[in-house]
Amino acid sequence: MSASATGLVALKRNLGLQSAIENLKSKMPKRLLLFDIDGTLINSAGAGVQALILTLAERFGIQDDLSDIEIAGVTDSGIVVSILNKHKIPATHENITAFLDSYVHFLSLELPRRKGKLLPGVLELLEKLKSRKHLVLALLTGNVSRGAQLKLEHYGVWHFFEFGAFADDHQDRNQLGPFARARAKEKHGREFSAAEIDVIGDTPRDIACGKALGARTIAVATGTWSRDRLAKHGPDFLIDDLSDVDRLINTLGW
Ligand SMILES: [Mg+2]
């Protein structure tokens, strides 16, 4: 056999192997992966909090560093209600909407002013997961959708996610899971059972909302919560960060 014919046989074999692998992958059970944003995918270096502080100052004329307001894991609308309550401003729909509109404006200014970053391993992980056709990547976050888009576009990863459940859907994070699930059904024409869903986040509130959905919970200690403190909330998996990408994919069966 000539060298070119041998090469052709090898090529055919490779192509056969590749299509067999693709075939196997396409038969893998679908999974819906729901990612939190702040402390899980990105650290905005305080851009979000600063945008809240500026909104309160510019729109409501109140100076407050918001150090006593619980923020991590809380929905944007929930945070706004806490701030309004603290300052005895009626938490009307009008005031909440006005606050959030200004917040999004100031967020767009603050993001480029700060040295935020993608957290370790995030880009590599998203690239690898996106190439696996049985995985659906989406967001489950306390951000309002406009804020989520601003943040993730700023750090170049918005395009990885098909859809999301946001603070616009509900003020209580534990109620967001069903919105994500309904959108997955709209997009993919099938119901994702609780056993087919992973919720990935950095706070006990992410773990709680994953459990509320009956999903598998993966806690990552890259936010303000340490590994030990997260452990007390009983996530199914607990990891330091997302940097060991291949091991993570193998361990979680992604
Ligand atoms: Mg978070």
Boltz pocket constraint, residues with backbone or C-beta under 6 A from the ligand:
constraints:
  - pocket:
      binder: B
      contacts: [[A, 36], [A, 37], [A, 38], [A, 39], [A, 40], [A, 72], [A, 73], [A, 201], [A, 202], [A, 203], [A, 223]]
      max_distance: 6.0
